[in-house]
Amino acid sequence: MRSIGNAWTRSHYGGDFSLAIPQGEHTSLSLVFVQSRDGNTGAANPGEFGAGATDQHLIYEGLSRVAADAILAGAGSVHTQTFFSVWHPQMVALRASLALPRHPAQIVVSQQGRLDFNALLFNVAEVPVFLVAGAECMSVHASALRSRPWIRHIPLIGHDLRPIIDRLRVEEGIQRISTIGGRFTATRLVDAGLAQDICLTTTSRDGGEPGTPWYDGSSPPRLRRITAKEWLERGSRVLFEHILIN
């Protein structure tokens, strides 16, 4: 593990944040989820789970992605105002101290092409976008892609994401990826042995779409918790766990 932080993050987090360091020629890939007390991660608005501002600024838009070269999301997590980065001034400063670009690259995975190219992340020419897409997606959005040369297409063939993650590391220098959902993409990454850890925030509210755990596969991984933090959000308990995936 590698430790990162500055005075502000250490004060609020209670110490340094640990980054998983992969062994050999591998990409460091983390998953990030917020779930309800009854274990659901699906929701039209994840804010309804009640994790609050601490989770948003310190974890979700903060320590979980501050050192990432890229943020990866499934198509279902991309909406009109979506752009994945760090925004709190102290997180911006921490990212700069790590000698990283202001914004991480954006990676979107789409097999069928259910994408809105009006989404902000597809329209910031200064920030690289990698669209990992199947043939159906490419045929639907060919004209939108021609007008946005900063979006680079990486063919998605079958369900194996390992060749794509390896290609991004070798050809584009993307060595650390933070994956913010959804659960189907996360499950594929776990099953392929690509994910090293998960940042999991659990609130004290039940809710969300029933039957939507963060892992949706048939071979649940072994998990080892390395950090647990608790706080109160408007009187309700919130638990953050940093967990290694074995």
Secondary structure, 3 states (H helix, E strand, C coil): CEEECCHHHHHHHCCCEEECCCCCCCCEEEEEEEECCCCCCCCCCHHHHCCHHHHHHHHHHHHCCCCCCEEEEEHHHCCCCCCCCCCCHHHHHHHHHCCCCCCCEEEEEECCCCCCCCCHHHHCCCCCEEEEECHHHHHHCHHHHHCCCCEEEEECCCCCCHHHHHHHHHHHCCCEEEECCCHHHHHHHHHCCCCCEEEEEECCCCCCCCCCCCCCCCCCCCEEEEEEEEEEECCEEEEEEEEEEC
